[in-house]
Amino acid sequence: MKPTHLFTTLALCAALAACGGSQQKETADTMNQSPEPGTDGNKYVPYEERTGEEAIVYFTRDLSANGLIKAYEKVNGNISGKVAVKLHTGEKNGPNIIPHEWVKALMKKDLKDGTIVETNTYYEGDRYTTALHRETLKVNGWTFAPVDILDEEDTVTLPVVGGKWFTCMCMGSHLTNYNSLVALTHFKGHTKGGFGGSNKNIGIGCADGRIGKAWIHTTPGQDDQWDISEEEFMERMTESTKATIDHFGDRVCYVNVMRNMSVSCDCEGLAAEPVVTPNVGILSSTDLLAVDQACIDIIYAMTAEEHHDMVERIESRHGLRQLSYMKELGMGHDRYILIDLDNGGKRITAAEAAQGLKPFVQK
């Protein structure tokens, strides 16, 4: 990723004005007070040490269009009206993104009037401008359904209730045109976040490319575009996600595809690190924290050889703070009932989901 677009203090002040009235003052005050980030983002919390109620997460080993449909149909009960399907559509010829033919089959069956939504990037690359982005969408096969680049025209601010870094987050303005949100996520590692699940897909993926993403990534007035890291980055990204899911309420669901899991994000395209973690399956839930937590639990339940690179990436970036901060903000449950869709809907553990995995082979 090229650190070429720097967010200036002047642009920040202009963006804050969009929050309006007293909220503008609160946002400025919050960002000026420099809240203290949380800790222990590099420490995995075993299931038996967690507290609270259990959510429902569905699981299938069927990595195919049929598996995607099966997982989605378990969690789509509240999806109605004008539906936004949030994908990471990838840089040109990215090798690890969710296959577009799978998404095409899902949308043809269950989301005939759905719209794929994306935002432009904060770094210069194949999706930095709308024109470049649309060219990349064609190269990667996202031509079977309408694609709305949410920040193509303007931005909108949504409130962040209970956040310590923000009182509002800047999003692509088209986001508010939709009634429901389907987060269709390629679960993988991430250079800044440690891992990229539904939280990252929404928190970074709905923030607009010039203002919102800059609030998350960059301290104004210095030269490093990516200076915000570790726990502070996880918290800022999670607060962005909260603004979006609060907007949609119960009209949102999450599907995580654990396939081609490089330690690199799909934004790195062909430059992504080689995949060494085994493919697993597809998970879905109406609980954001639960679906990302279940994916992490399955990673940690793998053998040391299978998960070494992914765990190192997650812990070295303090990415587990995504999970603990989601819990602090009331964004879901870190305890869950994992339902095996391949075996009559019986309850299984993350360790059972991670059994018998085959070494990854690039197809």
C-alpha positions in Angstrom: 0.0 0.0 0.0 1.4 3.4 -1.0 1.3 6.1 1.7 0.7 8.9 -0.7 -2.6 10.5 0.4 -2.1 12.4 3.7 -5.0 13.8 5.6 -4.4 17.4 6.6 -5.5 19.2 9.7 -7.6 21.6 7.5 -9.4 18.7 5.9 -10.1 17.2 9.3 -11.6 20.4 10.5 -13.8 20.7 7.4 -14.9 17.1 7.9 -15.7 17.6 11.6 -18.0 20.4 10.6 -20.2 17.9 8.8 -21.1 16.4 12.2 -22.9 19.7 13.0 -23.7 21.7 16.1 -22.8 20.3 19.5 -21.7 17.0 18.0 -19.0 18.9 16.1 -17.6 20.2 19.4 -17.9 16.8 21.1 -16.0 15.2 18.2 -13.3 17.8 18.2 -13.0 17.5 22.0 -12.8 13.7 21.9 -10.1 13.7 19.3 -8.1 16.4 21.1 -8.3 14.6 24.5 -6.4 11.7 23.1 -8.2 8.8 24.9 -6.1 5.9 26.2 -6.3 2.8 24.1 -7.2 -0.5 25.7 -4.7 -3.3 26.3 -4.0 -7.0 25.7 -4.9 -7.0 22.0 -2.1 -9.7 21.6 -3.7 -12.0 24.2 -6.2 -14.7 23.2 -9.0 -15.3 25.7 -10.0 -19.0 25.8 -13.7 -19.8 25.6 -14.0 -21.0 29.2 -12.8 -17.6 30.5 -15.5 -15.6 28.7 -18.8 -14.6 30.2 -22.2 -13.7 29.0 -25.0 -15.2 26.9 -24.4 -17.2 23.8 -25.3 -16.2 20.3 -25.9 -18.5 17.3 -23.3 -19.1 14.6 -23.8 -21.4 11.7 -21.0 -23.4 10.1 -20.5 -25.4 6.9 -17.4 -26.9 5.4 -19.0 -26.5 1.9 -16.8 -24.0 0.2 -18.9 -23.4 -2.9 -21.8 -21.3 -4.1 -24.2 -23.8 -2.5 -22.4 -23.5 0.8 -22.6 -19.7 0.7 -26.3 -19.9 0.0 -26.9 -22.4 2.8 -25.0 -20.2 5.3 -26.7 -17.0 4.2 -30.2 -18.4 4.3 -29.8 -19.2 8.0 -29.4 -15.6 8.9 -31.4 -13.5 6.4 -34.7 -13.4 8.2 -34.6 -9.6 8.7 -33.1 -8.7 5.4 -35.7 -6.7 3.4 -36.2 -3.6 1.3 -33.3 -2.2 -0.6 -30.3 -4.4 0.3 -26.6 -3.5 0.3 -24.2 -6.4 -0.1 -20.9 -5.3 1.3 -18.0 -7.1 -0.3 -14.3 -6.6 -0.6 -14.1 -6.8 -4.4 -10.3 -6.7 -4.4 -7.5 -5.2 -6.4 -7.0 -6.3 -10.0 -6.8 -10.0 -10.4 -6.5 -10.5 -6.6 -6.2 -14.2 -6.1 -7.9 -14.7 -2.8 -11.2 -12.8 -2.9 -14.6 -14.6 -2.7 -15.2 -16.1 -6.1 -17.6 -13.8 -8.0 -19.5 -16.9 -9.4 -20.4 -17.8 -5.8 -21.8 -14.3 -5.1 -23.6 -14.3 -8.5 -25.4 -17.6 -7.6 -26.3 -16.2 -4.1 -27.7 -13.0 -5.5 -29.6 -14.7 -8.3 -31.3 -17.0 -5.8 -31.8 -14.8 -2.7 -30.8 -11.2 -3.5 -32.2 -10.5 -6.9 -32.6 -6.8 -6.3 -29.5 -6.5 -4.1 -26.6 -4.1 -4.8 -22.9 -4.7 -4.2 -21.5 -1.7 -2.3 -17.9 -0.6 -2.0 -15.9 2.6 -1.2 -12.8 4.0 -2.8 -9.5 3.4 -1.1 -7.3 5.7 1.1 -4.2 4.6 -0.7 -3.3 5.0 -4.4 -4.0 1.8 -6.2 -6.6 0.1 -8.4 -9.6 1.5 -6.5 -8.3 5.0 -5.5 -10.7 6.9 -7.7 -14.2 5.9 -8.9 -12.9 5.6 -12.5 -10.1 3.3 -11.5 -12.4 1.4 -9.2 -15.0 0.7 -11.9 -12.3 -0.6 -14.2 -11.1 -2.9 -11.5 -14.6 -4.2 -10.8 -14.8 -5.3 -14.5 -11.4 -7.0 -14.4 -12.5 -9.0 -11.3 -15.8 -10.1 -12.7 -18.2 -7.9 -10.6 -20.4 -7.3 -13.6 -23.5 -9.4 -12.9 -25.1 -7.0 -10.5 -25.2 -3.3 -9.9 -22.2 -2.0 -7.9 -22.6 1.2 -5.9 -19.4 3.0 -4.9 -20.8 4.6 -1.8 -18.5 7.7 -1.8 -18.7 8.3 -5.5 -20.6 11.6 -4.9 -20.4 12.7 -1.3 -20.1 11.7 2.3 -22.5 11.4 5.3 -21.8 11.3 9.0 -23.4 8.7 11.2 -23.3 8.9 15.0 -21.0 6.7 17.1 -22.9 6.0 20.3 -20.6 5.3 23.2 -17.3 5.6 21.4 -14.2 7.2 22.9 -12.4 8.2 19.7 -15.4 9.5 17.7 -18.9 10.8 18.1 -19.5 10.4 14.4 -17.9 8.6 11.5 -17.8 9.8 7.9 -19.2 7.3 5.4 -20.0 7.2 1.7 -23.2 9.1 1.3 -25.1 6.4 -0.6 -25.0 4.1 2.5 -28.2 5.7 3.8 -30.0 4.8 0.6 -30.3 1.2 1.8 -32.7 -0.6 4.3 -30.6 -3.7 5.0 -26.9 -4.7 5.0 -25.4 -8.1 4.2 -21.7 -8.2 5.2 -20.2 -10.9 2.9 -16.7 -11.1 4.1 -13.5 -12.9 3.0 -11.9 -13.8 6.4 -8.1 -13.5 6.3 -5.2 -11.8 7.9 -4.6 -8.1 7.7 -1.5 -5.9 7.7 -2.8 -3.4 10.2 -5.8 -5.2 11.8 -4.1 -8.5 12.3 -7.2 -10.2 10.9 -10.0 -9.0 8.6 -13.4 -10.3 9.4 -16.9 -8.7 9.3 -15.7 -5.9 11.6 -13.0 -4.8 9.2 -15.2 -5.3 6.1 -17.7 -2.8 7.5 -15.5 -0.5 9.6 -13.0 0.3 6.9 -15.2 -0.7 3.9 -18.1 1.7 4.5 -15.9 4.7 5.7 -15.3 6.9 2.7 -11.9 6.9 1.1 -10.7 10.5 1.9 -12.2 11.4 5.3 -13.5 8.4 7.2 -10.6 6.1 6.5 -8.2 9.0 7.3 -9.8 9.4 10.8 -9.2 5.7 11.4 -5.7 5.4 10.0 -3.9 8.8 10.5 -3.0 11.3 13.1 -3.4 14.7 11.4 -0.3 16.8 10.9 2.4 14.1 10.6 3.9 12.3 7.6 3.0 8.7 8.2 -0.3 7.9 6.6 -0.6 4.6 8.6 0.7 5.8 12.0 -2.3 4.6 14.0 -1.8 1.0 15.0 -2.4 -1.8 17.5 -5.2 -1.2 20.0 -6.0 2.3 19.0 -6.4 1.3 15.4 -8.7 -1.6 16.4 -10.8 0.7 18.5 -11.2 3.4 15.8 -12.1 0.8 13.2 -14.6 -0.9 15.5 -16.3 2.5 16.3 -16.7 3.0 12.6 -18.4 -0.4 12.3 -20.7 0.5 15.2 -21.9 3.6 13.4 -23.0 1.5 10.5 -24.6 -1.4 12.3 -26.4 0.9 14.6 -27.8 2.6 11.5 -29.2 -0.7 10.2 -30.3 -2.1 13.5 -31.5 -5.6 13.2 -31.5 -5.5 9.4 -28.0 -6.7 9.1 -26.3 -10.1 8.9 -22.8 -11.5 8.5 -21.3 -14.2 6.4 -17.5 -15.0 6.8 -15.8 -17.2 4.2 -12.7 -18.9 5.6 -10.9 -19.6 2.3 -7.6 -18.6 0.8 -6.6 -17.0 4.1 -3.4 -15.1 3.4 -2.0 -13.1 6.3 -2.4 -10.2 3.8 -5.5 -8.2 3.1 -7.2 -8.4 -0.3 -6.2 -4.8 -0.8 -2.7 -6.1 -1.4 -3.9 -8.0 -4.5 -1.2 -10.0 -6.3 1.4 -8.8 -3.7 -0.3 -10.7 -0.9 1.7 -13.2 1.1 1.3 -16.8 0.0 -1.5 -18.7 1.7 -0.3 -21.4 4.1 -3.4 -21.6 6.4 -5.8 -24.4 5.5 -9.2 -23.6 4.1 -12.0 -24.2 6.7 -15.6 -23.3 5.6 -18.2 -20.6 5.8 -19.7 -19.1 9.0 -22.8 -16.9 9.4 -24.6 -15.1 12.2 -26.8 -12.1 13.0 -24.2 -11.4 15.8 -21.1 -9.5 14.5 -18.8 -10.3 17.4 -19.8 -14.0 17.5 -19.1 -14.6 13.9 -15.6 -13.0 14.0 -14.9 -14.6 17.3 -15.8 -18.1 16.0 -13.5 -17.6 13.1 -10.6 -16.7 15.4 -11.4 -19.6 17.7 -11.2 -22.0 14.8 -7.8 -20.5 13.8 -6.5 -21.0 17.3 -7.9 -24.5 17.4 -5.7 -25.5 14.4 -2.4 -27.3 14.9 0.6 -25.1 15.5 1.9 -25.8 12.0 -1.5 -24.9 10.5 -2.0 -21.6 12.3 1.5 -20.4 13.0 1.6 -17.6 10.4 -2.0 -16.4 11.0 -1.6 -16.3 14.8 1.7 -14.4 14.5 0.0 -11.9 12.2 -3.0 -11.5 14.6 -1.0 -11.1 17.8 1.8 -9.0 16.4 -0.7 -6.4 15.3 -2.7 -6.7 18.6 -5.7 -7.6 16.4 -7.6 -9.4 19.2 -8.5 -6.0 20.6 -11.2 -5.9 17.8 -13.0 -8.6 19.7 -12.7 -7.3 23.3 -13.7 -3.8 22.2 -16.8 -5.0 20.3 -17.8 -6.7 23.5 -17.2 -3.5 25.5 -19.4 -1.5 23.1 -22.2 -4.1 23.2 -21.8 -5.1 19.6 -22.4 -8.8 20.2 -21.4 -11.9 22.2 -18.0 -13.7 22.4 -19.8 -16.9 23.5 -21.8 -18.8 20.9 -23.5 -22.0 19.9 -21.8 -23.3 16.7 -24.3 -25.1 14.6 -22.9 -27.7 12.1 -25.0 -27.4 9.0 -23.3 -30.5 7.4 -24.4 -32.8 10.2 -28.0 -32.2 11.0 -27.5 -29.0 12.9 -25.8 -30.4 15.9 -23.7 -28.2 18.2 -20.0 -28.5 17.7 -16.9 -26.7 19.1 -14.4 -24.6 17.3 -11.9 -27.4 17.8 -14.2 -29.9 16.0 -14.6 -27.4 13.2 -10.8 -27.3 12.8 -10.4 -31.1 12.8 -9.0 -32.9 9.7 -8.2 -29.8 7.7 -6.2 -30.3 4.5 -3.1 -28.3 3.7 -3.8 -25.3 1.4 -3.3 -25.9 -2.3 -3.6 -22.9 -4.7 -6.2 -23.7 -7.3 
